[in-house]
Amino acid sequence: MSILKFQNVSMGFGAGTGRIDVLNGVTLEVEEGEFVAILGFSGTGKSTLMNLIAGLEMPDTGTVTFKGAPIKGPGPERGLVFQSYSLMPWLTVGGNVGLAVDAVFPKLSKPERQAKIDHYVNMVGLSHAITRRPSELSGGMRQRVSVARALAMNPEMLLLDEPLSALDALTRANLADEILDIWETDKKTCILITNDVDEAILLANRIIPLNPDGTLADPVIVNIPRPRDRAAMNDDATFKALRVQVTKYLMDVGIAAKVEEARTLPNVTPIHSLPAAVADAQKDGIEERYLVFSQLDKVYPTPKGPLTVVEDFDLKVKKGEFISLIGHSGCGKSTVLTMAAGLNPISSGAIRLDGWNVEGADPERAVVFQSPNLFPWLSAKENVAIGVDKVYPRASRAERQDVIEYYLERVGLADSMDKQASSMSNGMKQRVGIARAFALSPKLLLLDEPFGMLDSLTRWELQEVLMEVWSRTKVTTVCVTHDVDEAILLADRVVMMTNGPQATIGKITDVKLPRPRTRKALLEHPDYYTYRAEVLDFLKEYEHGDPAERPGDADHEPKSEKIAAE
């Protein structure tokens, strides 16, 4: 029986020539007790669709009905969890959940009210934190309060508008598992807006991709038996096939070729290139040991004494090699990267690049951070020009301009070169950051979670951009990431770090997958999931801390307690 129905719904914003159509002719039915995932790129109208279901907006044409009646506004039968937490900062966890209980059950006695609050707080594993305020909670804990508050309204339908997108990978996985447990217990109708394919497959009965033109694609039925085990999916043939099917569709409709071939790169030499005589003298040894981390340590002083964050980090990188550096939060990945950039002093050991010790920052080592750090009042071209003018002082103005425009074109910004950074999306800003780094013609490219602030599908898009530009330059690259698929997709070798303090290299996996690479091709490669399992197994081993320091499995916290103690 259908509980929700869209009938030929269209909606847009603005008027006249400035109007933007967001949803076009959407027709959809959701069955009672069903879990549906709506999947699509940013800007395709996912949140608009959710706002229509929640009654926060009305369609321009068509109808949206709940249990046969038109939706005319918000109602407690449709509980909504937003991407942001929207908690009352002056209230405790119990107080925030109590707001929902009071709204739906105003006549409860005080003990009955408290019992309901306790029940829903316990459902999301926060009983130990019921008296804490939001400022005392992690991001994952705050989002669980939002879920508890929505559940406390006892809705017939739970609406989840990208509730996990602002969380780190491990917290996101844990909370997704909790949502799945809650759904399997209560079997409430659930609609999830997401941009994560794996999340959609794990949670949903049906996945409905939203096309860039605001129409719905044909639904994909997720025929994987429940309960579903996240770890087992790496070896599940049905899961792999669904992953390929959904990924291929989204990439075909959402990642169109945006690179034009209008410009060529001028033959200009950056000032940080080695003199020819030196390069010739060093050529044989430098190819194999182009970048060397030698017994690298990083120690910070603390009131309780020295704290060793990274210890005995030893790695040799070939010229033109792409290294992914992965590990749990706090394992020192970014510390290693900032030492390589010359932004963080080395405590002991050394880093050598092209035969010279790394000392201080230098444009020969270009860095792309998680946040692109653009000057907001400058255009894309002007932001890239700052570095180019410094690195190519002997080139003519026209040649420098060609370098700038060539790389902006490569990252898909041919039509936005004169756009101010302040008016760009996060994805566009990061494209400028990538163009700026490559335009320096660096000897070493350092990427510190460059796509960490972006949604999953925008990350896909920029990973494709990065691979396309890297394949032309073959610049030696080290990329810090927490994303297993990203690490394998990009790298020649995946370097896995143990947990800190005293973090070091725990394992290195050679990724012998063919280049040039695309996500679609790799998902179908017979060795891809073998590499994925290697990295996942290592991360799982260190998920609860350093296994060498754990007394035994019997002493580990159960998963529910670990999550609650986050």
C-alpha positions as CSV (number, residue, x, y, z in Angstrom):
1,M,0.0,0.0,0.0
2,S,1.4,3.4,-1.0
3,I,1.9,5.9,1.9
4,L,3.5,8.6,-0.2
5,K,2.7,9.7,-3.8
6,F,4.2,12.3,-6.2
7,Q,2.1,12.9,-9.3
8,N,3.8,14.9,-12.1
9,V,5.5,17.3,-9.7
10,S,7.5,20.2,-11.0
11,M,9.2,23.0,-9.1
12,G,11.6,25.8,-9.7
13,F,13.0,29.0,-8.2
14,G,13.2,32.6,-9.6
15,A,11.3,34.2,-12.4
16,G,11.7,35.1,-16.0
17,T,15.1,34.6,-17.5
18,G,16.5,34.0,-14.0
19,R,14.3,31.0,-13.3
20,I,15.9,27.7,-12.5
21,D,13.8,24.5,-12.9
22,V,14.8,22.0,-10.2
23,L,12.3,19.2,-10.4
24,N,10.5,18.2,-13.6
25,G,7.5,15.9,-13.9
26,V,8.4,13.8,-10.9
27,T,6.1,10.8,-10.4
28,L,6.9,8.5,-7.4
29,E,5.2,6.1,-5.1
30,V,6.6,4.8,-1.8
31,E,5.2,1.8,0.0
32,E,4.5,1.6,3.7
33,G,7.5,0.2,5.6
34,E,9.8,0.7,2.6
35,F,13.3,2.2,2.8
36,V,14.0,4.4,-0.3
37,A,17.3,6.1,-1.1
38,I,17.3,9.1,-3.4
39,L,20.7,9.5,-4.9
40,G,22.1,12.3,-7.0
41,F,24.8,15.0,-7.5
42,S,24.6,18.4,-5.7
43,G,22.1,20.7,-7.3
44,T,19.9,18.0,-8.8
45,G,17.0,18.8,-6.4
46,K,17.3,16.1,-3.7
47,S,16.7,18.5,-0.8
48,T,13.9,20.2,-2.7
49,L,12.2,16.8,-3.1
50,M,12.6,16.2,0.7
51,N,11.2,19.7,1.6
52,L,8.1,18.9,-0.5
53,I,7.6,15.6,1.5
54,A,8.2,17.4,4.8
55,G,5.7,20.1,3.8
56,L,8.3,22.9,4.0
57,E,7.7,23.9,0.3
58,M,4.8,23.5,-2.1
59,P,5.1,22.3,-5.7
60,D,4.6,24.6,-8.6
61,T,2.6,22.0,-10.4
62,G,1.4,18.4,-9.6
63,T,0.5,16.9,-6.2
64,V,2.3,15.4,-3.2
65,T,0.0,13.2,-1.0
66,F,0.6,11.4,2.3
67,K,-1.9,8.5,2.9
68,G,-4.1,9.9,0.2
69,A,-4.3,13.5,1.5
70,P,-2.4,16.4,0.0
71,I,0.6,17.6,2.0
72,K,-0.1,21.2,3.0
73,G,2.6,21.8,5.7
74,P,4.8,20.1,8.3
75,G,3.4,17.4,10.5
76,P,4.5,15.0,13.3
77,E,3.8,12.0,11.1
78,R,6.8,13.0,9.0
79,G,10.0,13.2,11.2
80,L,12.8,15.1,9.5
81,V,16.6,14.9,10.2
82,F,18.6,17.5,8.4
83,Q,22.3,17.5,7.4
84,S,23.0,20.1,10.1
85,Y,22.1,19.2,13.7
86,S,19.8,22.2,14.5
87,L,19.9,21.5,18.2
88,M,19.0,24.0,21.0
89,P,22.5,24.8,22.4
90,W,21.2,25.7,25.9
91,L,19.4,22.4,26.3
92,T,20.9,19.0,27.2
93,V,20.5,15.9,25.1
94,G,17.5,14.9,27.1
95,G,16.1,18.5,26.8
96,N,16.4,18.5,23.0
97,V,14.6,15.1,22.7
98,G,12.1,16.3,25.3
99,L,11.0,19.1,22.9
100,A,9.7,16.5,20.5
101,V,8.1,14.4,23.2
102,D,6.2,17.5,24.5
103,A,5.0,18.5,21.0
104,V,3.5,15.0,20.3
105,F,2.6,13.8,23.8
106,P,1.6,17.0,25.8
107,K,-0.5,15.2,28.4
108,L,2.1,12.8,29.6
109,S,2.9,12.7,33.3
110,K,6.4,13.7,34.3
111,P,7.6,10.0,34.8
112,E,6.0,9.0,31.5
113,R,7.6,11.9,29.7
114,Q,11.1,11.0,31.2
115,A,10.6,7.3,30.3
116,K,9.9,8.3,26.6
117,I,13.0,10.6,26.5
118,D,15.1,7.8,28.1
119,H,13.8,5.3,25.5
120,Y,14.7,7.3,22.5
121,V,18.1,8.6,23.8
122,N,19.0,4.9,24.6
123,M,18.0,3.9,21.0
124,V,20.8,6.0,19.7
125,G,23.3,5.0,22.3
126,L,23.5,8.3,24.2
127,S,22.2,7.3,27.7
128,H,25.6,8.2,29.2
129,A,25.4,11.7,27.7
130,I,21.8,12.6,28.4
131,T,22.8,15.5,30.6
132,R,25.4,17.0,28.3
133,R,24.8,20.0,26.1
134,P,25.5,20.1,22.3
135,S,28.8,22.0,22.8
136,E,30.1,19.0,24.8
137,L,29.3,16.5,22.0
138,S,31.1,15.3,18.9
139,G,29.5,15.8,15.4
140,G,28.4,12.2,15.3
141,M,26.8,12.4,18.8
142,R,24.9,15.6,17.8
143,Q,23.5,13.9,14.7
144,R,22.4,11.0,16.9
145,V,20.5,13.5,19.1
146,S,18.7,14.7,15.9
147,V,17.8,11.2,15.0
148,A,16.5,10.5,18.5
149,R,14.5,13.8,18.4
150,A,12.9,12.8,15.1
151,L,12.1,9.3,16.4
152,A,10.6,10.7,19.6
153,M,7.8,12.3,17.5
154,N,6.8,8.7,16.7
155,P,6.5,9.5,13.0
156,E,5.0,7.2,10.5
157,M,7.7,8.2,8.0
158,L,11.3,9.1,8.8
159,L,12.9,11.7,6.4
160,L,16.7,11.7,6.4
161,D,18.2,14.6,4.4
162,E,21.9,13.8,4.0
163,P,22.2,13.2,7.8
164,L,25.7,11.7,7.6
165,S,27.4,13.8,5.0
166,A,29.2,16.2,7.5
167,L,30.7,13.3,9.5
168,D,34.1,11.5,9.2
169,A,34.1,8.1,7.5
170,L,34.1,5.9,10.6
171,T,31.5,7.9,12.5
172,R,29.4,8.0,9.3
173,A,29.5,4.2,9.0
174,N,28.7,3.7,12.7
175,L,25.6,6.0,12.5
176,A,24.4,4.4,9.2
177,D,24.5,1.0,11.0
178,E,22.5,2.5,13.9
179,I,19.9,3.9,11.5
180,L,19.7,0.5,9.8
181,D,19.2,-1.2,13.2
182,I,16.4,1.2,14.2
183,W,14.6,0.7,10.8
184,E,14.8,-3.1,11.1
185,T,13.3,-2.9,14.6
186,D,10.4,-0.5,13.8
187,K,10.0,-0.9,10.0
188,K,9.0,2.7,9.7
189,T,8.8,4.1,6.2
190,C,12.1,5.8,5.6
191,I,13.4,8.1,2.8
192,L,17.1,8.9,2.7
193,I,18.7,11.6,0.6
194,T,22.3,10.7,0.1
195,N,25.2,11.1,-2.3
196,D,26.9,7.9,-1.2
197,V,26.4,4.8,-3.3
198,D,27.6,2.3,-0.7
199,E,25.4,3.9,2.0
200,A,22.3,3.7,-0.3
201,I,23.0,0.0,-1.1
202,L,23.5,-0.9,2.5
203,L,20.3,0.8,3.8
204,A,17.7,0.8,1.0
205,N,15.1,-1.5,-0.6
206,R,15.1,0.8,-3.6
207,I,17.6,3.3,-5.0
208,I,16.2,6.1,-7.1
209,P,18.8,8.2,-9.0
210,L,17.9,11.9,-9.5
211,N,19.0,13.1,-12.9
212,P,20.7,16.5,-13.4
213,D,17.6,17.8,-15.3
214,G,15.4,17.2,-12.2
215,T,13.7,13.9,-13.5
216,L,13.8,10.6,-11.7
217,A,15.7,7.7,-13.3
218,D,14.3,4.1,-13.2
219,P,14.6,2.7,-9.7
220,V,17.3,0.1,-8.8
221,I,16.0,-2.7,-6.6
222,V,18.4,-3.7,-3.9
223,N,17.9,-7.5,-3.7
224,I,20.5,-8.2,-1.0
225,P,19.1,-10.2,1.9
226,R,18.8,-8.5,5.3
227,P,20.4,-8.1,7.8
228,R,23.2,-6.7,5.7
229,D,26.8,-6.8,6.9
230,R,29.0,-3.8,5.8
231,A,32.2,-5.9,6.0
232,A,30.8,-8.8,4.1
233,M,29.7,-6.6,1.1
234,N,33.3,-6.5,-0.1
235,D,33.0,-10.2,-1.1
236,D,29.3,-10.1,-2.1
237,A,28.7,-10.5,-5.9
238,T,25.3,-8.9,-5.8
239,F,26.6,-5.9,-3.9
240,K,29.5,-5.5,-6.4
241,A,27.1,-5.7,-9.4
242,L,24.8,-3.1,-7.9
243,R,27.7,-0.8,-7.1
244,V,28.8,-1.0,-10.8
245,Q,25.3,-0.5,-12.1
246,V,24.6,2.6,-10.0
247,T,28.1,4.1,-10.3
248,K,28.0,3.7,-14.1
249,Y,24.7,5.4,-14.4
250,L,25.6,8.3,-12.2
251,M,28.9,8.9,-13.9
252,D,27.3,8.7,-17.3
253,V,24.6,11.3,-16.5
254,G,26.5,13.4,-14.0
255,I,30.1,13.6,-15.1
256,A,30.1,14.9,-18.6
257,A,33.3,15.7,-20.3
258,K,34.0,19.3,-19.3
259,V,37.6,19.7,-20.6
260,E,38.1,21.6,-23.8
261,E,41.2,21.3,-25.9
262,A,41.5,24.9,-27.0
263,R,44.9,25.7,-25.4
264,T,48.3,24.1,-25.4
265,L,50.9,24.5,-22.6
266,P,53.8,26.9,-23.5
267,N,57.4,25.7,-23.2
268,V,58.4,27.6,-20.2
269,T,60.7,26.5,-17.3
270,P,59.9,27.2,-13.6
271,I,62.7,28.7,-11.5
272,H,62.8,25.6,-9.2
273,S,64.0,23.3,-12.0
274,L,67.5,21.9,-11.4
275,P,70.3,23.1,-13.6
276,A,70.9,20.7,-16.5
277,A,74.4,19.7,-15.3
278,V,73.1,18.8,-11.8
279,A,70.1,16.9,-13.2
280,D,72.3,14.9,-15.5
281,A,74.8,14.1,-12.7
282,Q,71.9,12.9,-10.4
283,K,69.7,11.2,-13.0
284,D,70.3,7.5,-12.3
285,G,69.8,7.6,-8.5
286,I,67.1,10.3,-8.4
287,E,64.7,8.3,-10.5
288,E,64.4,5.5,-7.9
289,R,64.9,7.6,-4.7
290,Y,63.4,10.9,-5.9
291,L,61.6,11.5,-2.6
292,V,63.0,10.0,0.6
293,F,61.6,10.0,4.1
294,S,64.4,8.8,6.3
295,Q,63.7,7.7,9.9
296,L,61.3,10.7,10.3
297,D,60.1,11.6,13.8
298,K,57.8,14.4,15.0
299,V,57.7,15.2,18.7
300,Y,55.6,17.9,20.3
301,P,56.3,19.3,23.8
302,T,53.4,19.0,26.2
303,P,52.9,19.8,29.9
304,K,53.3,16.1,30.7
305,G,56.5,15.7,28.6
306,P,57.4,15.1,24.9
307,L,54.7,13.5,22.8
308,T,55.9,11.5,19.8
309,V,53.2,11.7,17.1
310,V,55.2,10.1,14.2
311,E,58.1,7.8,14.8
312,D,60.6,6.2,12.4
313,F,58.6,7.0,9.2
314,D,60.8,5.5,6.4
315,L,59.7,5.6,2.8
316,K,61.3,5.9,-0.6
317,V,59.3,7.2,-3.5
318,K,60.1,7.0,-7.2
319,K,59.9,10.0,-9.5
320,G,56.4,10.3,-11.0
321,E,54.9,7.9,-8.4
322,F,51.5,8.5,-6.8
323,I,51.3,7.6,-3.1
324,S,48.2,7.4,-1.0
325,L,48.6,7.8,2.7
326,I,45.8,6.4,4.7
327,G,45.0,5.7,8.4
328,H,42.5,6.5,11.2
329,S,42.1,10.1,12.4
330,G,45.0,11.2,14.6
331,C,47.6,8.8,13.0
332,G,49.9,11.6,11.8
333,K,49.1,11.5,8.1
334,S,48.8,15.3,7.8
335,T,51.8,15.8,10.1
336,V,53.9,13.8,7.6
337,L,52.5,15.8,4.7
338,T,53.1,19.2,6.4
339,M,56.7,18.2,7.2
340,A,57.2,17.3,3.5
341,A,55.7,20.7,2.5
342,G,58.2,22.5,4.8
343,L,55.4,23.9,6.9
344,N,56.1,21.9,10.0
345,P,59.7,21.4,11.4
346,I,61.1,17.9,11.5
347,S,62.1,16.7,15.0
348,S,64.6,14.1,13.7
349,G,65.4,12.3,10.5
350,A,65.2,13.9,7.1
351,I,63.1,14.4,4.0
352,R,65.1,14.6,0.7
353,L,63.5,15.7,-2.6
354,D,65.5,15.5,-5.9
355,G,68.7,15.1,-3.9
356,W,68.2,18.1,-1.6
357,N,67.0,18.3,2.0
358,V,63.5,19.8,2.5
359,E,63.9,23.0,4.5
360,G,61.1,25.5,4.7
361,A,58.2,26.1,2.3
362,D,59.0,26.3,-1.5
363,P,56.8,26.4,-4.6
364,E,58.6,23.3,-5.8
365,R,56.3,21.6,-3.3
366,A,52.7,22.5,-4.1
367,V,50.0,21.8,-1.5
368,V,46.3,21.4,-1.9
369,F,44.5,21.4,1.4
370,Q,41.0,20.2,2.4
371,S,40.0,23.9,2.3
372,P,41.2,25.5,-1.0
373,N,42.3,28.8,0.7
374,L,41.6,31.2,-2.2
375,F,41.5,34.9,-2.0
376,P,37.7,35.5,-2.1
377,W,37.9,38.9,-3.8
378,L,40.0,37.6,-6.7
379,S,38.9,35.6,-9.8
380,A,40.0,32.1,-10.6
381,K,42.6,33.4,-13.0
382,E,43.9,35.9,-10.5
383,N,44.2,33.2,-7.7
384,V,46.2,31.0,-10.0
385,A,48.3,33.9,-11.3
386,I,49.8,34.6,-7.8
387,G,51.9,31.5,-7.9
388,V,52.5,31.4,-11.6
389,D,54.0,34.9,-11.7
390,K,56.4,33.9,-8.9
391,V,57.5,30.6,-10.5
392,Y,57.9,31.8,-14.1
393,P,59.6,35.2,-13.7
394,R,61.4,34.9,-17.0
395,A,58.3,34.0,-19.0
396,S,56.4,36.6,-20.9
397,R,53.0,37.9,-19.6
398,A,51.3,36.0,-22.5
399,E,53.1,32.8,-21.7
400,R,52.2,33.0,-18.0
401,Q,48.6,33.7,-19.0
402,D,48.6,30.6,-21.2
403,V,49.9,28.5,-18.3
404,I,47.0,29.8,-16.1
405,E,44.3,29.2,-18.6
406,Y,45.6,25.8,-19.7
407,Y,45.3,24.4,-16.2
408,L,41.9,26.1,-15.4
409,E,40.7,24.5,-18.6
410,R,42.0,21.1,-17.6
411,V,40.0,21.2,-14.4
412,G,36.8,22.2,-16.2
413,L,36.7,25.9,-15.5
414,A,37.1,27.2,-19.1
415,D,33.8,29.2,-18.7
416,S,34.5,30.4,-15.2
417,M,38.0,31.8,-15.3
418,D,36.9,35.3,-14.5
419,K,34.4,34.3,-11.8
420,Q,35.2,35.6,-8.3
421,A,36.1,32.9,-5.7
422,S,33.5,34.2,-3.3
423,S,30.7,33.2,-5.7
424,M,32.0,29.7,-6.4
425,S,30.7,26.4,-4.9
426,N,33.1,24.4,-2.8
427,G,33.7,22.0,-5.7
428,M,34.6,24.9,-8.0
429,K,37.0,26.4,-5.4
430,Q,38.8,23.1,-5.1
431,R,39.2,22.9,-8.8
432,V,40.9,26.3,-8.7
433,G,43.2,25.0,-5.9
434,I,44.1,21.9,-8.0
435,A,44.8,24.1,-11.1
436,R,46.9,26.5,-9.0
437,A,49.0,23.6,-7.7
438,F,49.6,22.0,-11.1
439,A,50.3,25.4,-12.7
440,L,53.4,25.8,-10.4
441,S,55.0,22.8,-12.3
442,P,56.0,21.4,-8.8
443,K,58.5,18.7,-8.3
444,L,56.2,17.3,-5.6
445,L,52.4,17.6,-5.3
446,L,51.0,17.2,-1.7
447,L,47.3,16.7,-1.3
448,D,45.9,16.8,2.2
449,E,42.4,15.3,2.0
450,P,41.7,17.6,-1.0
451,F,38.1,16.3,-1.4
452,G,37.2,15.8,2.3
453,M,34.8,18.7,2.5
454,L,32.9,17.7,-0.7
455,D,30.0,15.3,-1.1
456,S,30.7,11.8,-2.5
457,L,29.6,12.4,-6.1
458,T,31.5,15.7,-6.4
459,R,34.6,13.9,-5.0
460,W,34.2,11.4,-7.9
461,E,34.1,14.2,-10.4
462,L,37.2,15.9,-9.0
463,Q,39.0,12.6,-8.7
464,E,38.5,12.1,-12.4
465,V,39.8,15.7,-13.0
466,L,42.9,15.0,-10.8
467,M,43.7,11.8,-12.6
468,E,43.3,13.4,-16.0
469,V,45.7,16.3,-15.2
470,W,48.1,14.0,-13.3
471,S,48.3,11.6,-16.3
472,R,49.6,14.6,-18.4
473,T,52.2,15.8,-15.8
474,K,53.2,12.6,-13.9
475,V,54.2,14.8,-11.0
476,T,55.4,12.9,-7.9
477,T,52.4,13.0,-5.6
478,V,51.5,12.1,-2.0
479,C,47.8,12.2,-1.1
480,V,46.5,12.0,2.4
481,T,43.0,10.5,2.5
482,H,40.6,8.6,4.7
483,D,38.6,7.2,1.7
484,V,39.7,3.6,0.9
485,D,38.3,3.7,-2.7
486,E,40.0,7.1,-3.3
487,A,43.3,5.7,-2.1
488,I,43.2,2.7,-4.4
489,L,41.8,4.6,-7.4
490,L,44.5,7.2,-7.4
491,A,47.7,5.5,-6.2
492,D,50.5,3.3,-7.4
493,R,51.1,2.4,-3.7
494,V,48.8,2.7,-0.7
495,V,50.8,3.4,2.5
496,M,48.9,2.5,5.7
497,M,49.8,4.1,9.0
498,T,49.3,2.7,12.4
499,N,47.4,4.6,15.1
500,G,49.1,7.4,17.0
501,P,50.9,8.4,19.1
502,Q,54.2,7.0,17.8
503,A,52.5,6.3,14.5
504,T,54.5,4.7,11.7
505,I,54.0,2.8,8.5
506,G,52.2,-0.4,9.2
507,K,51.7,-1.8,5.7
508,I,52.3,-0.9,2.0
509,T,50.2,-2.3,-0.8
510,D,51.3,-2.0,-4.5
511,V,48.3,-1.2,-6.6
512,K,49.0,-2.8,-10.0
513,L,45.8,-1.7,-11.7
514,P,46.1,-0.4,-15.3
515,R,46.4,3.3,-16.1
516,P,44.8,5.5,-17.2
517,R,42.1,4.7,-14.6
518,T,38.4,5.4,-14.3
519,R,36.1,4.5,-11.5
520,K,33.8,2.5,-13.8
521,A,36.7,0.4,-15.2
522,L,38.2,-0.3,-11.8
523,L,34.9,-1.5,-10.2
524,E,34.9,-4.2,-12.9
525,H,38.6,-5.2,-12.5
526,P,39.0,-8.6,-10.9
527,D,41.7,-7.4,-8.5
528,Y,40.0,-4.2,-7.3
529,Y,38.2,-5.8,-4.4
530,T,41.3,-7.7,-3.3
531,Y,43.1,-4.4,-2.9
532,R,40.1,-3.0,-1.1
533,A,40.0,-5.9,1.3
534,E,43.7,-5.5,2.1
535,V,43.2,-1.9,3.1
536,L,39.9,-2.4,4.9
537,D,41.3,-5.3,6.9
538,F,44.3,-3.2,8.0
539,L,42.0,-0.3,9.1
540,K,39.7,-2.7,10.9
541,E,42.6,-4.1,12.8
542,Y,43.5,-0.6,14.1
543,E,39.9,0.6,14.5
544,H,40.0,0.1,18.3
545,G,43.6,1.3,18.7
546,D,47.0,-0.3,18.3
547,P,46.4,-4.1,18.4
548,A,49.9,-4.6,19.9
549,E,48.7,-2.7,23.0
550,R,45.4,-4.5,23.4
551,P,45.4,-7.3,25.9
552,G,42.9,-9.4,23.9
553,D,39.6,-9.5,22.1
554,A,37.7,-10.2,25.3
555,D,38.8,-6.8,26.6
556,H,37.5,-4.8,23.6
557,E,34.5,-2.6,24.0
558,P,31.4,-4.0,22.3
559,K,30.5,-1.9,19.2
560,S,27.5,-0.3,20.8
561,E,29.6,0.9,23.8
562,K,32.4,2.1,21.5
563,I,29.9,4.2,19.6
564,A,28.3,5.6,22.7
565,A,31.6,6.6,24.1
566,E,32.5,8.6,20.9
